[in-house]
Amino acid sequence: MGRYFSGISAAFVSVTTLFFAWGFITSNNDPLIASLKASFHLSYTEALLTQLVFFAAYGFMSFPAAALLNKVGSVRSILIALTIMITGCLLVQFITRYQDYVLILAALFILGIGITTLQVAANPLAAALGPPESSHFRLTFAQAFNSLGVVLGVNFGSKIMLGEEVLKSGHAPITNEADRILALQAVSHAFLLIAALLAGLMLFIWFSRKRIGDAAAAIEKPAGGSVLDALRSKWAIFGALAIGLYVGAEVSIGSIMINFLNQPEIMNLPLESAGFYLANIYWMGALIGRFVGSYLLTRIAAPKLLLVAASFASLLCLTVAFSGGPFAGYAALSVGLFNSIMFPTIFTITLERAGVSQASTSGLLCVAIVGGAILPYVVGQMADQSSLTLSFIIPMLAYGVIAVFGLLSQRAKVYHADGGAAIAGH
């Protein structure tokens, strides 16, 4: 285990702060959805447009971000991404005073563009800042701090956006105009604080730019090649499908969890309390799982661990879909533990097996995060037409495909940095 930690550099520690930041920000969508649903009297499908628009930015921006990464390098890409993210937060903060849901969605799209650019730059950088044999460990360890950001972010967002008296106890939408203004002001305050936190992070990265740049220079290849190279690789495409399904499933469950636990037939929790459960059980499970998973990846091959995690997540969703009461609530919350290692293992498994440039593969994988837009919309449609409980069938099927990806990748060819190849598996 010590040899894995010995490969962690100061540059890697600096990059890890970025994982924390985008986890903190994206997780605020969960309490935001509950707040906007009540404020604007939205159906589940309409409320989950928040995720559709936010994650649609990945489909729009990932290949341009990969081209930017090839052109200007990791450090400049990261600084550009943080600038866009601050702009998006300030726009959300400003627009909420006009009480226009469509304009809020537009501001979230801009925020999503910044986060997309950040992910395209930071994920392969974290995986590559050290020995190749420990890339799974390194990215999973960095993703643990992403989960820490999520846990703190949901607690933060729930306390500010769902903590107002108008949202604390009722199941009905907000009908009083003064109460709606109060609820939207809470959203505005939350995003202003997030913008301030991002400004501080941007200063930190600016002062760390030489350290990160020197480390990145050793792993970044000269510009050249097309960002579309990954489309020639079957494994890059399969990995993109797996990433899209994972993000879609995780985001769908997180997005509906507050309203799911709020239902009288499940746990009958007030919205703020449901947000607390979401943060401290569902997302905390992902945080604990990533630290435990980092250790397990030093003992167990990544494809095997992914197969086990996805299989358990699928079974838990099946349990939720055909049960009820607190049992279904806790089963849904438990999925977070098994989500924990999926993104980093799918990402690094794909980078190893794609056989094309990492910038191109990273771009395609981040395009696939648009699954976070598509699946929540499908889940919202199913929730409106049947029930929130039965809507868990959608993530159940997604996790099943991810389990197949883990199974098949155990014997696939692995490409080394020197151009050589080997068969995966232990």
N, C-alpha and C positions, 0 to 999 in steps of 0.2 A: 504493500500500500504506500509505503514511504516514497518509492520511486515515482509514483504518480504525482504526489504533491511536490516532489523536488523539481518537476518540470513546470511548475506554476511560477510565472515571472511577474514582475511589477507591471508590465504592460498588460498581462492577462487580468490582473486585479483591477486595473483602470477600465478595461473593456467590460468587466463584470458589472460595473456600476450602470452601464447602459441597459443591461438585461433587467436590472432592478427597475430602472426608469420606465421602460415600456410595459413591464408587467403592472406597475402601479397605475399607469394611465389607462391601459386597455381595460383593466378590471373595473374602473369606474363606470364603464358602460352598463354593468349589471344593476347597480342602484339607480343609475340614470334612466334605464328602461322603466323601472317600477315607478319612478317619479313622473316621467313624461306620460306614461300610460294613464296615471291618475289625473294629471293636470289637463291633458288634451282629450280625455275620454276615448282612448284608443282601444281597438281590438288587439288580440295577441299578434296577429299578422302585421297590423300597422305599427305596433310598438317595436316589433323585431326588425322593422325597416332600419332602425338605428344600427343594428349589426350589419344588415345588408349593405348599407351605404358606407359604413366605416370600413368593412372588409373588402368591399368592391375596389377600394383604393389599391389593394394588393394586385388585383388583376390589371388595373390601369397602369401602375407605376413600377412593378417589379422588374420588367425588362429594361425600361429606361434607367432604373436605379443600378442595374447590373452594368449597363453601358457607362453610366457615370462612375461607378467603381473602377471599371477598366481604365477610364480616362484620367481621373484625378486621384485615385488611390483611396485607401480606407479612411485616413484621418479627415481629409476634406469632405468626403462623403458623409461622415458622421456629423461634422459641424454643420453642413448644409441641412441634414435631416433634423437636427435639434432646432435650427432656426425655423424650419417649416412647422415643427411641432408646437413651438411657442406661439407662432402666428395662429395656428388652428385653435389652441386653447383660448387665446385672447378673443378670437372671433366668436367662439361659443359663449364666452363671458359677456361680450357686447350684444350679441343677437338675442339672448334670452329675454332682454327687456322688451323686445317687440312681440313676444309671445307668438312666434311663427315657427311651427314645427318643421316646415320645409327648409327654412333658412338654418335652423339648428342642424338638420341633416347635412346641409351643404358645408357648414363649418366642420362637422365631424369628418366629412370626406377629406378635407384639407389636412386635418390632424392625422388621418389614416395614411395619407401620402407621405408625411414625414416619418411615421413609424415604419412604413414599408421600406423606405430608403435606409433607415437605421438598421433594420433586420437584415437586409441584403448585405450590408457592409459588416455587421458585427458577428453574425452566426459563423461564417467560414473563418473569420479572423480568430474567434475564440477556439474553434476546433483545431486551427493550424498553429497556434502559439505554443508549440511544444512537440514532443516526440509523436510520430504518427500513430504508434500503437496505443497511445492513451487519449486519442481524440474523442472517443465515446465518453470516457470519464470526464474530460475537460469541458465538453459542451453540456453534459448533464449537470456538472457541478456549477457551471455558470447559470444554467436554467434554474437551479435551486434558488438563486438570488432573484431570478425573475418571479418565481413563486412567492418569495418573501415580499417582493413588491406588490404582488397580487393580493396577498393576505392583508397587508397594511393598506393597500388601495381600496379594497372593498370595505374595510372597517372605516376608513376615512370618508369614503363616499356615502356609506350608509348613515354615518353619524351626521354628516352635513346635509345631504340631499333628502334623507328619509327621517331625519330627526325632528322635523317640525311637527307641532301638535296636530296639524291637519293630515299628516300621513302616519302618525304613530299607531293608531288603533283601528281605523276604519277599513272595511273591505270595498266600500263604494268609491267611485271616482269623485274628485273634488268638484263641487257644484258652486261654491261661493267664489266670486271673482277676486275678492281680497285675499282669500286663502290660496288661490292659484298664483297670484302675483308673489305671495310669500314663498311658495314652493319653488317657483322659477328663480327667485332671487337667491335661494339656497344653491341651486345649480350654478348660477353665475359666480357666486363666491367660491365654490369648489374649484371651478376651472381657472379662476384668477390665482388661487393658491398653487395649483398645478403648474401654471405658467411661471410663477416665481421659483418653484423648485427646479424647473427645467433650466431657467436662466443660471442658477447656481451650478447645475451640472455642466452646462456649456462652458462656464469659466474653468471648472476643474479639468475638462477635456482639453481646453485650450492650453492650459499650463502643463498638461501631460502629453501634448501633441508630439514632442520630440521622442519621448520614450516609446509611445505607441508607434510612431512613424518608423523609428529604427527597427523595431521588432517586425513590423509589417513588411518593411523593405526586404527582409530576408526570406519572406514566403510569397510575396506577390510576384507574379510573372509579368514580363513586359507586356504592354498593351498589344492587342492583336487578336484575331479570331472573332467570331461572331457570338453575340449573346444568345443567338438561337441555336448554337451547337448542341445544347442539351436535348433539343427536339429529335436529334438523330439517335439518342440513346434510349433503349427500351427501359432500362433500369431508372434512368432519370424521370421518365414519364410515369412509371409505376410508383416511384417514390413520391412524385408530385401528387398522384392520386391519393396515396396513403396520408400525406401531409394534409391535403385538403379535407379528407374525411375525418382525420383526427381533430383538426382545428374546428371544423363544423360541429362535430359531436360535443367537444368540450365547451365551445362557446354557446351552443344551443342549451345544454344543461345548465350552465352558469346563468344564462339569460332568463330562463324560466324559473329558476330555483326559488327566488324570493316569492313570486306569485304562487308557485307550487306548494311551498311550505305554509303560505298564508291561507290556503284553502281549508275550510272547516273539516272536510273529510280526510285531510292528511294530518296536519299538525296544528292548524288554526293559530298560527303565530302572527303577531303584528308585523308590519312590513320591516320596521327597523330591527326587530328581533330576528326575523328571517334573514335579513342581511348579515347579522352577526353570525348566524349558523352557517351561511354561505361562506363567509370569510374564514371562520375558525374551525370548520369541519371540512367542507368541500375543498377550499383552496389551501387550507393548512395541511390536508392530506397530501396534496400535490407537493407542498414544500417538504414535508417529512419524507415522502416517497423519493424525491430527487436526491436528498442527502443519502438515504438508504440505498437508492439505486446507483449513486456514484460509487459506493462501496461494492455493491453486487457486480457492477460492470468490471471490477478488477478480478472477479472470480468466475463470472458467467458470460458467455458470448452474447453480444448485444442482440442478435436475431432471436436467440432463445428467450431472453428476458422479455423482449417485445412481444413474442408469441404468448407468453404466460399472462402478461399484463393486459393485453387486448382481449384475451379470452375471458378473463375475470370481469373486465369492464362490460363486455357484451352480456354476460350472465346476469350481472347486477341490473342492467337496463331491462332485461327480460323480466326480472323479478319485480321491478317497479311497475312495468306495464300491466302486470296481471295480479297486482295486490293493492293494498290501500292502507290508510292509517299511518301511524308513526313508523311502522315497519318499512313501508314504501319510502317514507321520507328519509330514513337513515340509510336505506339501500342506495337512494339517489345521491345522498351526500358522500357515500363511500366510494363512488366512482372516481372522485378526485385523487385518491391514493393511487389508483391504477393508471390514471392519465399521466402521472408524474414523469415517467421516463420515455413516453412515446415520441414527443417532438424531437428531442435531441438524438435518440437512437435512429428514428426514421431518417433524420437529416444526415447523420454521419454515415449510416449504412448506404444511403444513396450516393453521397459524395465518393465513397470508396468504390462503388460498383458502376457508376455512370460512365467512366472512361473518357470524359470530356473535361473542359476547364471548370474549376471550382466556381468562378464568377458566373459562368453560364448556368451551371447546375443550381447554384444558390438563387439566381434570378428566377429560374423555373419553379423551384420549390416555394419561393415567396409568392409567385403568381398563384400557386395552388392554395395559398392561405385564403384566397377568395372563397374557399369552402366555408369559411367563417361567415360569409354573407349568404350563401345559398342554402345550407342546411338549416340555419335558424328560421329562414323564411318558410321552408317546407314544414318544419316543426310547428311554427305559428299557424300555418294553414290547418295542420292536423289537429292542433289544440282547439282551434275555433270550430272545426267540423265534428270533432269527437270529444276529446278531453285532454288535459295536460298529461294525465297518467298514460294514456295510450300513445301520446306523442313520443314517448321514450323508445318506441319501436324503431324510430329513425336512427338515433345514435347506436342502438343495438346492432343494426345492420352495418353501420359504418365501422364499428369496432371489429365485426366479423371479417371484413375485408382486410383490415390492418393485421389481424392475426394471420391471414393467408400470406400477406407480404412478409411477415416475420418468418413464417415457415419456409417459404421459397428462397428467401435470401440467405439461408444457412449454407446452401451449396453453390451460391453464385460466385462468379469471378470477382476478386478484389484487385483493384489497380493501385499500385504503389506510386509514390512521388517520382521515382526514378524511371517510370514507364513500364516496370515489370508487372506481372500479375500472378495471383495465386488463387486457389479455391478457398472460400470461406469455410468456417466451421471449426469446431474443436475436435 
